[in-house]
Amino acid sequence: MVRELVCIVCPKGCRLHVDEDNNYSVTGNSCPRGAEYGHHEIKNPTRVLTSTVRLDGGLYRRCPVKTDRAVPKGKLMDIMAALNDVSLQSPVAAGQVVLANVCDTGANVIVTKSL
């Protein structure tokens, strides 16, 4: 089975063809990063999650956060559910860990802006 993807590694947006029956071989890429993206996207898609959490005691009511590395795409909803229960107290600093090893992914959720 050949699956088609659009590469998101760079602005070129190469149209990739990933052959699952042939060891996930990738064609249509114009660079090695595209081949790596296509292979990884079919076998084990990951994303960096960005969101906000509640912030009490400050000028702003929400605080921007993100995972410090890509997490399995299938865990995104579980991580969002965990973030729904988070409430931080102002002040917060960029880089501050909000949730360590969130949902056993090995990734931390961190604050992205000092507030």
Phi, psi and omega in degrees: 000131178254126179251144181255138179223159168252125182291136180246012182290322179223174183292349181299322179066047180302143175271112184264147174237118183249118181267102182293331182279348182242053178057037177057040178291144186243132173233163179095352180277148178257000178208164180297330180296326178295320178296317179296317179300311182299316180298312183292321183295326180279317185282317186206077183294137178228160178214152166271126182267129173242142182198195174224158174229164178296145177226122181254150171082016181224187180291326183255148181266345181233150181234128179287137180222163174204163173282147183278001174200169179292142179239158178302134182303326180292347180263357186301316182292325177295319179294318178299321178297319178295321180292333180298335181268359184271135173222118181263157176253129178291144004274155174235154181243143176304134181094348179297134180282126179266311177224120178273142179045053186301127178051036178057036179265347186086354180261150173254147170267127183236156174287139182254353179212132177290128180226000000 
